[in-house]
Amino acid sequence: MFTLPMAKGWLASLSKVLEDNRSRLTDLDAAIGDADHGINICRGFAAALASVEKENPTDFAALFKLISVALIKNTGGASGPLYGTFFLKLSLTLTGESASPAELYKGFISGMQGIKQLGHSSPGEKTMLDTFAPAFEAMNKAIDAGEDFKSIAKALVAAAKSGADSTLPMLATKGRASYLAERSIGHLDPGAVSAYLLLKTLGEQIS
């Protein structure tokens, strides 16, 4: 089961992991964007962690709502509304203090659909969806196969890494990177990489 303490640990670890990768994410964004993804995403998740530590939410709905609001208010660029929407959808789907892998998967799919709708985007356009879509598909397959939670998390993270790496040869068709047209090819998408870090950190909490 995925528990509230695990979710809080996920946020705390993620804030640190993103800070550790701030320069890398900013450098990736410098190649095809505004060179601020690392700065923005670190500020947003640091604010989310501070909010959660102050309010000490007692269920998933309150936790993910706090994260969503903090991200939208404090994260600049497109990543704030996109990640904020992801966690808002989680808050509407997961409302207790624990969730089965299938329930967590349902929340993730809802979050991804929110990103698709807000960004008018689909996998294959060099965005965070190229990490999320294959990761959640792999998660679902592992659940259907009756795998234990650790194995499900391992499949999720492995597919997330492959998904993020798949953005290297892609042509960007969304966001600032799309302005570069063919010059966007040969660069990893910073949003896809931060999405991988998000899921990798989750996997570490489960394992």
C-alpha positions in Angstrom: 0.0 0.0 0.0 1.0 3.6 -0.6 0.6 5.5 2.7 0.4 9.1 3.8 3.9 9.0 5.4 5.3 7.6 2.2 3.7 10.5 0.2 5.1 13.1 2.6 8.5 11.4 2.4 8.2 11.5 -1.4 7.8 15.2 -1.3 10.6 15.8 1.1 13.0 13.7 -0.9 11.9 15.1 -4.2 12.5 18.7 -3.1 16.1 17.7 -2.3 16.6 15.7 -5.5 15.4 18.6 -7.6 17.7 21.0 -5.7 20.6 18.6 -6.4 19.7 18.6 -10.1 18.9 22.3 -10.3 21.9 23.1 -12.5 21.3 20.1 -14.8 17.7 21.0 -15.4 18.5 24.6 -16.0 21.3 23.7 -18.5 18.8 21.4 -20.3 16.3 24.2 -20.5 19.0 26.7 -21.7 19.4 24.6 -24.8 15.8 24.6 -25.9 13.9 27.0 -23.5 14.2 29.9 -21.1 17.0 28.5 -19.0 14.8 28.6 -15.9 13.3 25.1 -15.4 15.7 24.1 -12.7 15.2 27.4 -10.8 11.4 27.3 -11.2 10.8 23.7 -10.2 13.1 23.9 -7.2 11.3 27.0 -5.9 7.9 25.4 -6.4 8.6 22.2 -4.7 10.4 23.9 -1.8 7.3 26.0 -1.3 5.2 22.9 -1.4 7.3 21.2 1.2 7.2 24.2 3.5 3.4 24.4 3.1 3.0 20.7 4.0 5.3 20.9 7.0 3.4 23.9 8.3 -0.2 22.5 7.7 0.6 18.8 8.4 -2.3 17.4 6.3 -3.9 14.2 7.6 -5.1 12.7 4.3 -4.1 12.5 0.6 -6.7 15.0 -0.5 -5.4 17.7 1.8 -1.7 16.8 1.1 -1.9 16.9 -2.7 -4.1 20.0 -2.7 -1.5 21.9 -0.7 1.2 20.8 -3.1 -0.9 21.8 -6.1 -1.6 25.3 -4.7 2.0 25.9 -3.8 3.2 24.8 -7.2 0.8 27.0 -9.1 1.6 30.0 -6.9 5.4 29.7 -6.7 6.6 27.9 -9.8 7.2 30.1 -12.8 6.8 29.1 -16.4 4.6 26.4 -17.8 5.8 23.8 -15.3 3.9 25.3 -12.3 0.4 25.0 -13.8 1.2 21.6 -15.3 2.6 20.0 -12.2 0.0 21.9 -10.1 -2.8 20.3 -12.2 -1.2 16.9 -11.8 -1.3 17.1 -8.0 -4.7 18.7 -8.0 -6.1 15.7 -9.9 -4.4 13.4 -7.4 -6.1 15.3 -4.6 -9.5 14.6 -6.2 -8.8 10.9 -6.8 -6.9 9.9 -3.7 -8.8 11.0 -0.6 -7.8 8.6 2.2 -4.6 7.8 4.1 -3.5 4.8 2.0 -3.9 3.6 -1.5 -3.4 0.3 -3.4 -1.2 0.3 -6.5 -4.3 0.3 -8.6 -5.7 3.3 -6.8 -2.4 5.1 -7.2 -2.4 4.3 -10.9 -5.9 5.7 -11.2 -4.7 8.9 -9.6 -1.7 9.2 -11.9 -3.8 8.7 -15.0 -6.2 11.4 -13.8 -3.2 13.7 -13.3 -1.8 12.9 -16.7 -5.1 13.6 -18.3 -5.2 17.0 -16.6 -1.8 17.8 -18.1 -2.9 16.7 -21.5 -6.0 19.0 -21.3 -4.2 22.0 -19.9 -1.2 21.7 -22.3 -3.2 20.6 -25.3 -0.5 18.0 -25.7 0.1 14.3 -26.3 3.0 11.9 -26.0 5.5 12.2 -28.8 5.7 16.0 -28.6 8.8 16.3 -26.4 7.2 17.0 -23.1 6.8 15.5 -19.6 4.1 13.3 -21.1 6.8 11.3 -22.8 7.9 10.3 -19.4 4.6 9.9 -17.7 2.7 7.9 -20.5 5.1 5.0 -20.8 5.7 4.9 -17.0 2.1 4.6 -16.2 1.5 2.1 -18.9 4.3 -0.1 -17.5 2.8 0.4 -14.0 -0.6 -0.8 -15.2 0.9 -3.9 -16.9 2.8 -4.8 -13.7 -0.4 -4.4 -11.7 -2.3 -6.6 -14.1 0.5 -9.2 -13.9 0.0 -9.4 -10.2 3.4 -8.0 -9.3 4.2 -6.8 -5.8 4.4 -3.1 -5.1 8.2 -3.0 -5.2 8.2 -4.7 -8.7 5.5 -2.3 -9.9 7.6 0.7 -8.7 10.6 -0.8 -10.5 8.7 -1.1 -13.8 7.4 2.4 -13.4 10.8 4.0 -12.9 12.5 2.0 -15.6 9.9 3.0 -18.2 10.1 6.6 -16.9 13.8 6.7 -17.6 13.3 5.3 -21.1 10.6 7.8 -21.7 12.7 10.7 -20.7 15.6 9.5 -22.8 13.3 9.1 -25.8 12.9 12.9 -26.0 16.5 13.3 -27.1 15.8 12.7 -30.9 12.3 14.2 -30.8 11.2 17.4 -32.6 9.5 19.7 -30.1 6.1 20.9 -31.1 4.9 22.4 -27.8 6.2 25.3 -25.7 9.3 27.4 -26.1 11.2 24.5 -27.5 8.9 24.4 -30.6 10.2 27.7 -31.7 13.6 26.1 -32.4 12.0 23.6 -34.8 14.6 21.1 -35.9 17.2 22.6 -33.7 15.3 21.1 -30.7 16.4 17.7 -31.9 19.3 16.2 -30.0 18.3 17.7 -26.6 16.5 16.1 -23.7 13.3 17.8 -22.7 13.9 19.3 -19.2 10.2 18.7 -18.2 10.6 15.0 -19.2 13.7 14.8 -17.0 12.1 16.5 -14.0 9.1 14.1 -14.4 11.5 11.2 -14.3 13.1 12.5 -11.1 9.6 12.8 -9.6 8.8 9.2 -10.4 12.3 7.9 -9.5 12.0 9.5 -6.1 8.6 7.9 -5.7 10.0 4.5 -6.5 12.7 5.0 -3.9 10.0 5.6 -1.2 8.3 2.3 -2.2 11.4 0.2 -2.4 
